[in-house]
């Protein structure tokens, strides 16, 4: 089966589903106190709910979109899921992320990172959409890889947050710790994966060595 040639699909899908199953439920209760990010700004909670729900749609549909077997076997569904990814996922999640990123309670370092992430996420996704509409599929693929990288960066954000907390918990005053951890994790969470994806896109493929045919001595008759 051709999909078995891409062994990363299964583990990636598992991690994404597990992350959504853990992160999404607290924001479906309507209880402001259950939100993992608290803010005194009134509209913060409803915008946060919109952001989390739509980002969950984006991250799940994006995994389906980059699955090579699905993309080649069901091109019509690939286009339909792509519309869901853009219109029900990235667009509302990115716009709400702009606002709540600007109003973050974790200080100016995280604020700048969150706003830049939202802007680039919207930009890369729009460029991927435009390239597909223009049937420039090579460019579409490149922009979608960048968009996908920012979509799943929320997962690496959490990993960097844990690492930063473990390294700094005993070295930084408790009052400053949340701001420092948030500043580190928000930047490394999307910048590092984006740099890796850009390196991967620009890498030169290995050239296959030419197959040399054995030269046989002419046989005299």
C-alpha positions in Angstrom: 0.0 0.0 0.0 1.4 3.4 -1.0 0.5 5.2 2.1 2.8 2.9 4.1 5.7 4.6 2.3 5.0 7.6 4.4 5.5 6.3 8.0 5.2 9.7 9.5 1.5 10.1 8.7 0.3 7.7 11.4 2.4 9.1 14.3 1.6 12.7 13.3 -2.1 12.0 13.1 -2.0 10.4 16.6 -0.1 13.3 18.2 -2.5 15.8 16.6 -5.7 14.0 17.7 -4.3 13.5 21.2 -3.4 17.1 21.4 -6.8 18.3 20.3 -8.6 15.8 22.6 -6.6 17.3 25.5 -6.7 21.0 24.6 -10.2 21.5 23.2 -12.7 20.2 25.8 -12.1 23.0 28.4 -13.2 25.6 25.9 -16.5 23.9 25.0 -18.0 24.2 28.5 -18.6 28.0 28.4 -16.9 28.3 31.8 -14.4 31.1 31.7 -12.6 29.7 34.7 -11.8 26.5 32.8 -9.7 28.4 30.2 -6.0 27.7 30.5 -5.2 31.3 29.7 -6.9 33.9 31.9 -7.3 37.6 31.2 -9.2 40.5 32.7 -10.0 41.9 29.3 -13.7 41.2 28.7 -13.8 39.9 25.1 -10.7 37.7 25.6 -12.6 34.6 26.6 -15.1 34.4 23.6 -12.3 35.2 21.2 -10.1 32.6 22.8 -12.9 30.0 22.4 -13.2 30.9 18.7 -9.5 30.7 18.2 -9.1 27.3 19.9 -12.1 25.7 18.1 -11.1 27.0 14.7 -7.4 26.2 15.2 -8.5 22.6 16.1 -10.3 22.4 12.8 -7.2 23.8 11.0 -4.8 21.3 12.6 -6.9 18.3 11.9 -7.8 19.2 8.3 -4.2 20.1 7.6 -2.9 16.6 8.5 -5.5 15.2 6.0 -4.3 17.8 3.4 -0.6 16.8 3.6 -1.4 13.0 3.5 0.0 12.0 0.1 -2.3 9.0 -0.4 -5.4 11.0 0.3 -4.2 13.9 -1.9 -3.5 11.8 -4.9 -6.4 9.3 -4.5 -9.2 11.8 -3.7 -8.2 15.2 -5.4 -11.8 16.5 -5.2 -12.0 15.9 -1.5 -8.5 17.4 -1.1 -9.9 20.6 -2.5 -13.0 20.5 -0.3 -11.0 19.8 2.8 -8.7 22.6 1.8 -11.6 25.1 1.8 -12.5 24.0 5.3 -8.9 24.4 6.4 -8.8 28.0 5.1 -12.3 29.3 5.7 -13.3 27.5 8.9 -9.8 27.0 10.3 -7.0 29.4 9.6 -9.0 32.5 8.7 -11.1 32.8 11.9 -8.4 31.3 14.1 -5.8 33.7 12.6 -7.9 36.8 12.9 -9.0 36.0 16.5 -5.3 35.1 17.2 -4.3 38.6 16.2 -6.5 40.1 18.8 -5.8 37.8 21.7 -2.1 37.7 20.8 -2.0 41.5 21.1 -4.0 41.4 24.4 -1.9 38.5 25.9 -1.4 38.7 29.6 2.2 37.4 29.3 4.0 40.5 28.4 5.4 42.3 25.3 7.8 39.6 24.2 5.0 37.0 23.8 2.8 39.7 22.4 5.1 40.5 19.5 5.6 36.8 18.8 1.9 35.9 18.8 1.0 38.8 16.5 3.8 37.9 14.0 2.7 34.2 14.1 -0.9 35.1 13.3 0.1 37.5 10.5 2.5 34.9 8.9 -0.1 32.1 9.3 -2.7 34.1 7.5 -0.2 35.2 4.8 1.2 31.8 4.1 -2.2 30.2 3.9 -3.5 32.9 1.5 -0.4 32.5 -0.7 -1.0 28.8 -0.8 -4.7 29.3 -1.7 -3.8 31.8 -4.4 -1.2 29.5 -5.9 -3.7 26.6 -6.0 -6.3 28.9 -7.7 -3.6 29.8 -10.3 -2.7 26.1 -10.7 0.8 26.8 -9.6 1.0 23.6 -7.7 4.7 23.6 -6.9 4.3 27.0 -5.2 1.1 25.8 -3.6 2.9 22.9 -2.0 5.7 25.1 -0.7 3.4 27.7 0.9 1.2 24.9 2.3 4.2 23.3 4.0 5.0 26.7 5.7 1.3 27.1 6.6 1.2 23.6 8.0 4.4 24.2 10.0 2.8 27.2 11.7 -0.5 25.3 12.2 1.2 22.6 14.3 3.7 25.0 16.0 1.2 25.1 18.9 2.4 21.6 19.8 6.1 22.5 19.7 5.2 25.6 21.7 4.0 23.4 24.5 7.2 21.3 24.4 9.5 24.3 24.5 7.4 25.7 27.4 8.0 22.5 29.5 11.7 22.6 28.7 12.0 26.3 29.6 10.0 25.8 32.8 12.3 22.9 33.9 15.4 24.9 33.2 14.3 28.2 34.8 12.1 27.1 37.7 14.8 27.3 40.3 16.7 30.2 38.8 14.0 32.9 38.2 11.8 34.6 40.7 8.3 33.0 40.7 6.6 36.3 39.7 8.7 36.5 36.5 8.7 32.9 35.6 5.4 32.8 33.6 6.4 35.8 31.4 9.9 34.4 30.7 8.6 30.9 29.9 5.9 32.3 27.7 8.3 34.6 25.9 10.7 31.7 25.2 8.1 29.1 24.1 6.1 31.5 21.9 9.2 32.4 19.8 10.9 29.0 19.7 7.6 27.2 19.1 7.1 28.6 15.6 10.5 30.1 14.6 12.5 26.8 15.0 10.1 24.6 13.0 9.7 27.3 10.3 13.5 27.5 9.9 13.7 23.7 9.6 10.9 23.6 7.1 12.6 26.3 5.0 15.9 24.4 5.1 14.0 21.3 4.0 12.4 23.1 1.1 15.7 24.6 -0.1 17.8 21.4 0.3 19.2 19.9 -2.8 18.0 16.4 -3.6 20.6 13.8 -3.7 21.6 12.8 -7.2 21.3 9.2 -8.0 24.5 7.6 -9.2 24.2 6.6 -12.8 23.9 2.9 -13.4 27.0 1.7 -15.3 26.5 -1.1 -17.7 29.2 -3.7 -17.7 31.4 -3.5 -20.8 31.9 -6.9 -22.3 34.8 -7.8 -24.5 33.8 -8.5 -28.1 33.6 -12.2 -28.8 35.6 -13.2 -31.9 33.9 -15.6 -34.2 
